[in-house]
Amino acid sequence: MGYVIVCSNQENDPITKDIAMLQRILHHSHPSVTLRYIDITEEETNNVLKHFSVFH
């Protein structure tokens, strides 16, 4: 369920907002717990950052 909520993120809705909301829904103590719960790994995070550019 958590992964689906995060992956259904709207274009104009920052993913950090979704993580924070999911954290509240699941009563997790820290965002890292939520990320681990939805199986977002450091490798996936690094891959996103590699392709991220402020200047499109």
N, CA, C and O of each residue as an XYZ file, in Angstrom:
224
protein
N       0.818     -1.180      0.000
C       0.000      0.000      0.000
C       0.870      1.256      0.000
O       0.615      2.176     -0.777
N       1.878      1.311      0.842
C       2.727      2.486      0.946
C       3.434      2.812     -0.343
O       3.526      3.978     -0.724
N       3.934      1.802     -1.018
C       4.653      2.013     -2.280
C       3.708      2.594     -3.326
O       4.099      3.468     -4.100
N       2.472      2.114     -3.352
C       1.483      2.597     -4.308
C       1.165      4.067     -4.056
O       1.029      4.838     -5.007
N       1.045      4.463     -2.803
C       0.773      5.865     -2.469
C       1.896      6.749     -2.981
O       1.633      7.785     -3.592
N       3.123      6.369     -2.747
C       4.257      7.176     -3.175
C       4.378      7.184     -4.698
O       4.671      8.228     -5.280
N       4.163      6.065     -5.343
C       4.309      5.993     -6.797
C       3.175      6.672     -7.541
O       3.317      6.987     -8.723
N       2.059      6.904     -6.881
C       0.950      7.599     -7.537
C       1.070      9.107     -7.344
O       0.090      9.840     -7.479
N       2.262      9.554     -7.033
C       2.575     10.963     -6.806
C       2.171     11.825     -8.004
O       2.459     11.482     -9.151
N       1.499     12.953     -7.727
C       1.123     13.910     -8.768
C       2.358     14.685     -9.197
O       3.292     14.834     -8.409
N       2.384     15.181    -10.426
C       3.520     15.934    -10.944
C       3.858     17.146    -10.085
O       5.033     17.420     -9.840
N       2.856     17.865     -9.631
C       3.095     19.089     -8.874
C       3.116     18.861     -7.364
O       3.127     19.819     -6.591
N       3.122     17.613     -6.948
C       3.103     17.288     -5.525
C       4.429     16.638     -5.153
O       4.656     15.483     -5.514
N       5.309     17.333     -4.446
C       6.633     16.787     -4.133
C       6.550     15.450     -3.402
O       5.698     15.245     -2.537
N       7.445     14.560     -3.767
C       7.457     13.226     -3.161
C       7.703     13.285     -1.660
O       7.228     12.420     -0.924
N       8.438     14.290     -1.194
C       8.695     14.394      0.242
C       7.398     14.601      1.004
O       7.268     14.146      2.140
N       6.439     15.281      0.393
C       5.139     15.474      1.023
C       4.432     14.128      1.150
O       3.801     13.854      2.170
N       4.534     13.284      0.116
C       3.917     11.968      0.159
C       4.553     11.087      1.233
O       3.854     10.367      1.947
N       5.866     11.146      1.343
C       6.560     10.353      2.361
C       6.127     10.804      3.747
O       5.865      9.979      4.622
N       6.053     12.114      3.945
C       5.646     12.638      5.255
C       4.216     12.220      5.587
O       3.926     11.845      6.723
N       3.330     12.282      4.606
C       1.938     11.881      4.843
C       1.854     10.390      5.130
O       1.142      9.969      6.042
N       2.575      9.593      4.356
C       2.581      8.146      4.583
C       3.151      7.820      5.957
O       2.659      6.921      6.639
N       4.182      8.543      6.360
C       4.772      8.356      7.681
C       3.713      8.578      8.765
O       3.627      7.811      9.724
N       2.923      9.613      8.609
C       1.858      9.898      9.582
C       0.792      8.814      9.566
O       0.336      8.375     10.622
N       0.388      8.375      8.364
C      -0.650      7.348      8.243
C      -0.216      6.063      8.930
O      -1.009      5.416      9.614
N       1.055      5.694      8.745
C       1.562      4.431      9.289
C       2.121      4.560     10.702
O       2.561      3.576     11.297
N       2.098      5.784     11.232
C       2.607      6.044     12.590
C       4.073      5.647     12.746
O       4.473      5.100     13.773
N       4.868      5.930     11.717
C       6.305      5.674     11.802
C       6.980      6.833     12.513
O       6.533      7.977     12.422
N       8.055      6.530     13.219
C       8.747      7.539     14.017
C       9.668      8.423     13.189
O      10.012      9.522     13.624
N      10.075      7.970     12.005
C      11.040      8.714     11.203
C      10.834      8.374      9.724
O      10.453      7.249      9.399
N      11.084      9.338      8.819
C      10.938      9.051      7.389
C      11.773      7.861      6.908
O      11.370      7.152      5.986
N      12.924      7.645      7.526
C      13.759      6.512      7.106
C      13.048      5.176      7.347
O      13.250      4.221      6.597
N      12.229      5.108      8.379
C      11.457      3.891      8.649
C      10.454      3.675      7.515
O      10.278      2.553      7.041
N       9.806      4.739      7.090
C       8.829      4.660      6.003
C       9.497      4.265      4.704
O       8.975      3.427      3.969
N      10.651      4.858      4.407
C      11.374      4.498      3.189
C      11.765      3.028      3.198
O      11.671      2.349      2.175
N      12.203      2.537      4.352
C      12.563      1.121      4.466
C      11.311      0.253      4.279
O      11.374     -0.797      3.641
N      10.189      0.686      4.828
C       8.921     -0.045      4.723
C       8.478     -0.188      3.271
O       8.002     -1.250      2.868
N       8.631      0.876      2.485
C       8.206      0.808      1.088
C       9.337      0.354      0.177
O       9.200      0.354     -1.046
N      10.452     -0.030      0.780
C      11.584     -0.641      0.081
C      12.238      0.302     -0.920
O      12.583     -0.101     -2.030
N      12.405      1.561     -0.522
C      13.205      2.483     -1.316
C      14.605      2.450     -0.735
O      14.831      2.841      0.410
N      15.539      1.976     -1.545
C      16.902      1.768     -1.077
C      17.782      2.969     -1.385
O      17.406      3.851     -2.157
N      18.939      2.990     -0.781
C      19.901      4.057     -1.047
C      20.340      4.026     -2.512
O      20.575      5.076     -3.111
N      20.449      2.836     -3.085
C      20.843      2.717     -4.490
C      19.811      3.395     -5.399
O      20.178      4.104     -6.336
N      18.529      3.177     -5.121
C      17.478      3.820     -5.913
C      17.526      5.335     -5.753
O      17.349      6.072     -6.723
N      17.762      5.791     -4.545
C      17.870      7.224     -4.280
C      19.032      7.814     -5.057
O      18.894      8.872     -5.673
N      20.169      7.146     -5.036
C      21.344      7.622     -5.767
C      21.100      7.652     -7.274
O      21.573      8.562     -7.956
N      20.367      6.666     -7.803
C      20.050      6.652     -9.228
C      19.184      7.843     -9.617
O      19.388      8.440    -10.674
N      18.237      8.186     -8.787
C      17.390      9.350     -9.053
C      18.233     10.615     -9.033
O      18.084     11.475     -9.901
N      19.112     10.733     -8.053
C      19.935     11.930     -7.938
C      20.914     12.061     -9.099
O      21.239     13.175     -9.508
N      21.388     10.934     -9.634
C      22.300     10.981    -10.781
C      21.646     11.628    -11.993
O      22.304     12.307    -12.780
N      20.351     11.410    -12.133
C      19.630     11.910    -13.296
C      18.893     13.216    -13.011
O      18.216     13.746    -13.892
N      19.013     13.724    -11.830
C      18.322     14.949    -11.447
C      19.112     16.164    -11.917
O      20.335     16.220    -11.791
N      18.393     17.120    -12.455
C      19.022     18.357    -12.889
C      18.089     19.524    -12.598
O      16.896     19.464    -12.894
N      18.626     20.562    -12.028
C      17.847     21.748    -11.742
C      17.555     22.487    -13.042
O      16.519     23.136    -13.185
N      18.478     22.379    -13.976
C      18.371     23.098    -15.240
C      17.910     22.164    -16.345
O      18.731     21.456    -16.928
N      16.637     22.143    -16.644
C      16.104     21.301    -17.732
C      15.965     22.085    -18.980
O      15.534     21.549    -20.001
